[in-house]
Structures are given as structure tokens and as C-alpha cells.
Amino acid sequence: MSGGLAPSKSTVYVSNLSFSLTNNDLHRIFSKYGKVVKVTIVKDKDFRKSKGVAFVLFLDKESAQNCVRALNNKQKASIAIDNGRATEFIRRRNYTDKSRCYECGDTGHLSYACPKNMLGEREPP
């Protein structure tokens, strides 16, 4: 690994996404370009629905650049501009309520096994 984790250089901005894609779906889609550290889907604050925009944080700058090169003219993808809030993307959220899926809000499963994930389940990190 060269460069290490530099959020301002390894975060890819992706837009024009399907509103039905979940964090897990995007994690699986983008993991072919390199190690994905975190996926953040921008959601409407009142209705918790996707706005079709996401930030994908890769472990290294090279993976982010590979992603941008591969998606050129297919989806809007670019290196996110550093706005000084990079530490917010590194901080892990603490989900204390393990009885609900934070993707769909239903009980009985966690987000990794959410039936609404279009691409199926994924391995926990």
C-alpha cells in the first residue's frame, strides 16, 4: 500500500445512481477497483431516501483513481474536493440498536443481509 489513507485524495464522488441501491450494493460494485473503506449515500434528511449521490472512500489514492478512470463517461465519478470535513468520513458510527436493519428499518436482519440489497448479501468487514 503506497500513500495510506488520505480521505481528501481517496474519496470518489459518484452521482446519477439508482435510488434503490444500498450501501452494501455500492460496496460490492466499487470493491473491484480496490479496497473500499466506507460508502456514504447522500439521503434526504426527512424521508431517508437516496438522492442518487454517494461518496466512496477507498483505502488508497490509486484505487480511487482507477475507479474514476474506469467509470469515465459511464457514471459521474470524480475525486471529491477536500472541504476540510474528511475526519467525519473516517469516524465509525455506533449502531446500538442491533435489532433493526439501518438500510430499510425492518427488524429480523442486519444491513449485511438486507433483502432489499439488489446485489445480495455481503461479508461483514
N, C-alpha and C positions, 0 to 999 in steps of 0.2 A: 504494500500500500504506500503510494507516494503522496505526500501532501496532507494526509489525515483529514479529519472532519473540519471543514471550513464552510459553515452554513451559507455564507454570502456567496460562495463560489460553487457550491454543490447542490443548490436548490433549483429545481426546474419548475417553471410556471407553465401549466397546461390549461388550455381553455377549449371551449366548444365540445365538452364532454357530454355524454348521455346523462340525464338527470337520475337514471336508475342505477348507475354504477356506485358501488360502495367503496370504502377504504380498502377492504380486502381485495376487491376486484382490481383496483388500481395497483395495489401492491403486487399482485400476480402479473399484471400486464407489464409493469415497468421493471420488474426484477430481472428480465432478460438483458437489460442494459448494464446491470451492476447491482451491488448490494443496496437495497432500499432501507433506509433507517426509519423514515416516517412518511406517511401520506396524510395530508390535511386537505379535506374537501371544504370549500367555502360554502356555508349553508345560510339560508335565510334565518335570521335570529328569532323570528316569531313562529315560523312554521317548521323549522328544522329540515327543510328540503334543500337539496343541492342546487347551486346556482350554475352548475356546469363548469366550474373552475376548481383547480386543485394545485397544491404545491407538493412536489415530490422531493424529499431530501435524500440524496444519495450519500454513501459513505465517503466517496472521494470525487474530486473535480472531474477526473477523466470519465467516470461513469455518467455524470451529468452531461458532459459534452457529447458523449456517444449517443445518449438519448436524444439530445437536441438535433444532432446530425441525422439520426435515423428517422425522426418524426418531421423533418422539414417538409413543408407543403402537404402534410397529411393531417396534422393537428397543429394548433398554435402551441408551440413549445419554445421556451427560451430560458436562459439563466435569469433567475429572479434578481431584481435590483435590490441591493442591500439598503434597507431602510432603518437599520440600527436595532431591529427587533429580533435578531437571529436567536437570541437565547430563549425566546418564547417557543421556538420550534424544537428546541432540544429538550426542554422540560417535559418529563413524562407526566401525563395526567394520572391521577389516582382515582380509579373507579372502585368505590367502596361497595356499591350495590352489585354483587355478582349474580343476583337472581334475574337480572334483565339484560337483554341484548342492547348495547348502546347504539347499534345501527338502526334497528327497527322499533325498539321499545318493548317488544314482546318478551314474555317470560318463558323459561324452559330451555334456553340455549344462550350461548355467548356469541359475540360477534364473529369469531372464527368459524363457527358452524351455522351462521345465519342462513336460512333457506332463501332469503332474498338476495344473497350474493349471486350474481349472474354466472360467475365462473366457478362456483362451488366453494367447498371449504379450503382453508389453508392452514399450514402448520403454525402453531403459536411460536413467537420469537424465542 
